[in-house]
Amino acid sequence: MESQKDHGRSIPGFDLHDALCKCSQYLEKYGGHEMAVGLTLKEENFENFKKEFEKIAKESKLEEVQAIIYIDGIVKQEDMNIEFIKELKRLEPFGEGNKMPLFAYKGLRINSIRALTEGKHLKLTLRDDNIIIDAIGFNMGSLANEYLIGDKVDIVGVLEINSFNGIENVQINLKDIMKSI
């Protein structure tokens, strides 16, 4: 039988490497750490590995794991300019050891909201007093029905420059959104 190679990434709260250790009898090779692994297994062992791994995941109660978002700062109206975002680009290159900075922006009003790409993505315009901020939430389209125009929200995302038809605008690439408390 042929050996298959694969890899995986985890979420905070689930130790992927530990899970592989617990079902290592089905693996040819494996390695990595809590958040990312690589593995090789024979095709004939796949079903047994799958059953054991799913059992371990179920026992870890993944549905109870709370996602944590670490933000790098809070932005306000005065930060929503192209010069500020260009300054952030000086921190590049971004990757696992140098993640893109995440910012929270609180107390925004939804000016418009809609789902894009057959409901897959979320497009918003948000108002902070007299300024309008564009926001896009990739793979967040299902949230379009949970919020209404006028709702006050807090968001977390990456600040970026959106260039369209030669015009540059500040845009927030959403990572999370919630109604303001």
C-alpha positions in Angstrom: 0.0 0.0 0.0 1.0 3.5 -0.7 2.0 6.0 2.0 0.2 9.3 2.2 1.7 12.6 3.4 -0.3 15.4 4.9 -0.1 18.3 7.3 -2.5 20.1 9.7 -3.0 23.3 11.6 -4.8 23.6 14.9 -6.6 26.2 16.9 -5.7 27.5 20.4 -7.0 25.0 22.9 -6.4 21.8 20.9 -2.8 20.4 21.0 -2.5 18.8 17.5 0.9 17.2 18.2 -0.4 15.6 21.4 -3.4 14.2 19.5 -1.1 12.6 17.0 1.0 11.1 19.7 -2.1 9.4 21.1 -2.8 7.7 17.8 0.8 7.2 16.6 0.4 3.5 16.2 -1.3 4.2 12.8 1.3 6.6 11.6 4.6 6.0 9.7 6.1 9.4 10.7 4.9 12.6 12.3 6.2 15.7 13.9 5.5 19.3 14.7 4.1 21.1 17.6 0.8 22.1 19.3 -0.4 24.3 16.4 1.0 22.6 13.3 2.0 19.1 12.3 3.1 16.9 9.4 2.4 13.2 9.1 2.8 10.2 6.9 0.5 7.1 7.1 -0.2 4.1 5.0 -3.6 4.1 3.1 -4.5 0.8 4.9 -4.3 2.6 8.3 -6.3 5.7 7.3 -9.7 4.6 8.6 -8.4 3.4 11.9 -6.4 6.6 12.3 -9.4 8.7 11.4 -11.6 7.0 14.0 -9.0 7.3 16.7 -8.3 10.9 15.9 -12.0 11.9 15.8 -12.4 10.2 19.2 -9.6 12.3 20.6 -11.0 15.5 19.1 -14.5 14.7 20.5 -13.1 13.9 24.0 -11.3 17.3 24.0 -14.6 19.0 23.7 -13.6 21.3 20.9 -17.1 22.9 20.8 -16.3 24.4 24.2 -13.0 26.0 23.1 -13.4 29.7 23.1 -11.6 31.5 20.3 -9.3 34.2 21.6 -8.3 37.2 19.4 -5.2 39.1 20.6 -5.4 42.7 19.4 -2.4 44.9 18.9 -4.2 48.2 19.6 -7.4 50.2 19.4 -7.9 52.6 16.5 -10.0 55.7 16.3 -11.2 58.0 13.5 -7.9 59.8 13.3 -6.0 56.5 12.5 -8.1 55.8 9.5 -5.8 57.3 6.9 -3.6 55.9 4.2 -0.4 57.3 5.8 -1.0 55.4 9.0 -1.5 52.1 7.0 1.7 52.8 5.0 3.6 53.2 8.2 2.3 49.8 9.3 3.7 48.3 6.1 7.2 49.1 7.4 6.7 46.1 9.8 6.6 43.7 6.9 7.2 40.9 6.0 4.3 39.4 7.9 4.2 35.7 8.7 3.9 33.2 11.6 6.6 34.9 13.7 5.5 38.5 12.8 1.7 38.5 12.4 -0.2 41.3 10.8 -1.3 43.7 13.4 -4.9 43.4 14.5 -6.8 46.4 15.7 -10.1 46.9 17.4 -12.4 49.7 16.5 -15.3 50.3 18.9 -18.7 52.0 18.7 -19.2 52.1 14.9 -22.7 52.3 13.3 -23.6 50.0 10.4 -24.3 52.2 7.5 -24.8 49.4 5.0 -24.4 45.6 5.1 -24.8 42.9 2.5 -23.5 39.4 1.6 -21.3 39.0 -1.5 -20.4 36.1 -3.7 -23.5 34.1 -3.2 -23.6 34.7 0.5 -20.0 33.8 1.2 -18.5 37.2 2.2 -19.7 40.2 4.2 -19.4 43.8 2.9 -20.1 46.7 5.3 -19.8 50.4 5.4 -19.5 51.7 9.0 -19.9 55.2 10.3 -17.9 56.9 13.0 -19.5 60.4 13.3 -18.7 62.0 10.0 -16.5 59.4 8.4 -17.4 56.2 6.5 -15.2 53.1 6.8 -15.3 50.2 4.3 -15.0 46.7 5.8 -14.9 43.3 4.2 -15.3 40.0 6.0 -14.1 37.0 4.0 -16.1 33.8 4.8 -18.4 35.9 7.1 -21.4 36.3 4.8 -23.7 34.3 7.1 -23.5 37.2 9.5 -25.4 39.5 7.1 -28.7 38.5 8.6 -27.6 39.0 12.2 -27.0 42.7 12.0 -29.1 45.6 10.9 -28.4 49.1 9.5 -28.0 51.3 12.5 -26.7 48.6 14.8 -23.7 49.8 16.9 -20.8 47.3 16.6 -17.2 46.7 17.7 -14.9 45.1 15.2 -11.5 43.6 15.0 -9.5 43.4 11.8 -6.5 44.3 9.7 -6.1 47.8 8.3 -5.4 47.8 4.6 -5.4 49.9 1.5 -8.0 48.9 -1.1 -7.1 50.1 -4.6 -9.9 50.2 -7.2 -9.9 52.1 -10.5 -6.8 54.0 -9.4 -8.4 55.2 -6.2 -7.0 54.2 -2.8 -9.3 53.9 0.2 -8.8 52.6 3.8 -10.5 49.3 4.3 -10.7 47.0 7.3 -10.4 43.3 6.6 -12.6 41.9 9.4 -11.6 39.1 11.7 -14.5 39.5 14.1 -17.6 41.6 14.8 -20.0 41.9 17.7 -22.7 44.3 18.9 -21.4 47.0 21.1 -22.1 46.5 24.8 
